[in-house]
Amino acid sequence: MADTQRLHPTRTELKSNARQVAIELLNKRLADGIDVALITKQAHWNLKGPQFIGIHEMLDGFRAIQDDLNDKMAERVTALGGTAFGTAQDVTSKSQLKPYPTDIYKIADHLAALIDRYSVFANAVRQNIDDADEAGEPDTADLFTEVSRAIDKQLWFLEAHTQEPTGPIRDGDGKGHR
Ligand SMILES: [Fe+2]
């Protein structure tokens, strides 16, 4: 169901339909983005393993970037005359990310859980670039492009930790030597 809002007046010369569509897209991604921010700290606090300190500190950087992106999306909503929805209740009801597991500790498990959720967010944002453009709101498309570029970089950092795993040397049949 579309969350049609009563818009606050603005002198911005944009059609109200373009504003409505952009506000709805931005609030959806704001819910996802706050969820991403929360799970990033959840992993930062709880992961355990030999690469701990590097990933622990990397995730703090991710959180700072995501907080800034969330602020930009929320403020674009209000600049368009809408209401930004950023409460815990809104995130719970609107985020499309799967609940983050609270019973995992291994670095590989946290990386996999983050990659699963960052990629859902990244792909939704990428789709929304075109959605906002088609709705006639290029500034929101530009903001989604900024968010998309940032989240793709973070996804790359996460995936790079998993693509050349250390551990047993693999032979041809895929079973490790012990
Ligand atoms: Fe910390």
Residues whose N, C-alpha, C, O or C-beta is under 5 A from the ligand:
A	BS01	LIG	none
